[in-house]
Amino acid sequence: MKIYNFKPESGKPVTAFNSNFILSRIIQTVERTHIGCVYLGRQGVIGFHQATCPQLLLILNGEGYVRGEEAEYTAVCAGQAVFWEQGEWHETRTDSGLTAIIIEGDSLNPAAHMTF
């Protein structure tokens, strides 16, 4: 048995796209799939950028706001998942903090398993 750590201290700060968060990478599969855990502190932001492939944001803790290409934000909280298609512009923000798992991969189809 091996126990791994993905706490914020094991991650790296990300500032690209005017972002302000910690990313702890978790795994990468043979097929183009990336899974990571992001820790956004107070006033944290994953800056406005295009998704390089389909992307699923699973909010584990906290609350925040997301948007796509439109300027209007939608409130999200723990237990919700947000899906963006490849090429879709998007951003995630929080006032109080947010922890989430991000899954990126060409073959993602959350509608096959989750409800709205």
WOPEBEL-V892879 format. One record per residue. RES is the residue in one letter. PHI is phi in degrees with one decimal (none if undefined). NEAR is the number of other C-alpha atoms within 8 Angstrom. Layout:
# WOPEBEL-V892879
res=RES phi=PHI near=NEAR
res=RES phi=PHI near=NEAR
This chain:
# WOPEBEL-V892879
res=M phi=none near=2
res=K phi=-128.3 near=3
res=I phi=-111.8 near=4
res=Y phi=-108.7 near=4
res=N phi=-114.4 near=5
res=F phi=-128.0 near=11
res=K phi=-67.1 near=7
res=P phi=-53.9 near=10
res=E phi=-64.6 near=6
res=S phi=-90.3 near=8
res=G phi=-91.3 near=11
res=K phi=-126.6 near=9
res=P phi=-66.8 near=8
res=V phi=-121.6 near=9
res=T phi=-124.3 near=8
res=A phi=-59.1 near=6
res=F phi=61.8 near=8
res=N phi=62.0 near=8
res=S phi=-84.4 near=11
res=N phi=-151.8 near=12
res=F phi=-157.8 near=14
res=I phi=-107.4 near=12
res=L phi=-118.0 near=13
res=S phi=-108.7 near=13
res=R phi=-66.7 near=9
res=I phi=-112.4 near=9
res=I phi=-162.3 near=7
res=Q phi=-133.2 near=8
res=T phi=-92.3 near=7
res=V phi=-60.8 near=5
res=E phi=-74.7 near=5
res=R phi=-63.2 near=9
res=T phi=-137.5 near=11
res=H phi=-120.8 near=12
res=I phi=-128.4 near=12
res=G phi=-145.9 near=12
res=C phi=-117.5 near=13
res=V phi=-112.1 near=12
res=Y phi=-121.3 near=12
res=L phi=-99.3 near=14
res=G phi=-81.2 near=10
res=R phi=-55.7 near=8
res=Q phi=62.0 near=10
res=G phi=-71.1 near=14
res=V phi=-151.0 near=13
res=I phi=-101.1 near=12
res=G phi=-60.1 near=12
res=F phi=-63.8 near=9
res=H phi=-157.2 near=8
res=Q phi=-87.6 near=9
res=A phi=-71.3 near=13
res=T phi=-76.6 near=6
res=C phi=-160.3 near=10
res=P phi=-54.0 near=14
res=Q phi=-138.8 near=14
res=L phi=-119.8 near=13
res=L phi=-106.0 near=11
res=L phi=-104.2 near=12
res=I phi=-84.1 near=16
res=L phi=-93.6 near=10
res=N phi=-152.2 near=10
res=G phi=88.2 near=11
res=E phi=-152.6 near=13
res=G phi=-168.8 near=14
res=Y phi=-138.6 near=11
res=V phi=-126.9 near=12
res=R phi=-149.7 near=12
res=G phi=-103.0 near=10
res=E phi=-68.8 near=7
res=E phi=-72.6 near=5
res=A phi=-82.1 near=6
res=E phi=-81.6 near=5
res=Y phi=-91.0 near=7
res=T phi=-117.7 near=7
res=A phi=-70.5 near=8
res=V phi=-136.0 near=10
res=C phi=-147.2 near=10
res=A phi=-51.7 near=10
res=G phi=95.0 near=8
res=Q phi=-104.9 near=8
res=A phi=-127.8 near=8
res=V phi=-118.9 near=7
res=F phi=-118.5 near=9
res=W phi=-121.5 near=11
res=E phi=-77.8 near=9
res=Q phi=-57.4 near=10
res=G phi=85.9 near=8
res=E phi=-75.9 near=10
res=W phi=-73.3 near=10
res=H phi=-159.2 near=14
res=E phi=-154.3 near=12
res=T phi=-129.4 near=12
res=R phi=-134.5 near=11
res=T phi=-147.8 near=15
res=D phi=-89.1 near=8
res=S phi=-106.3 near=10
res=G phi=119.9 near=14
res=L phi=-159.5 near=15
res=T phi=-120.5 near=12
res=A phi=-148.9 near=12
res=I phi=-96.9 near=12
res=I phi=-112.7 near=13
res=I phi=-117.4 near=11
res=E phi=-123.9 near=13
res=G phi=-175.2 near=12
res=D phi=-66.2 near=8
res=S phi=-104.9 near=5
res=L phi=-70.1 near=9
res=N phi=-145.3 near=6
res=P phi=-63.0 near=8
res=A phi=-64.1 near=6
res=A phi=-73.8 near=5
res=H phi=-129.6 near=6
res=M phi=-117.4 near=6
res=T phi=-106.8 near=4
res=F phi=-81.9 near=2
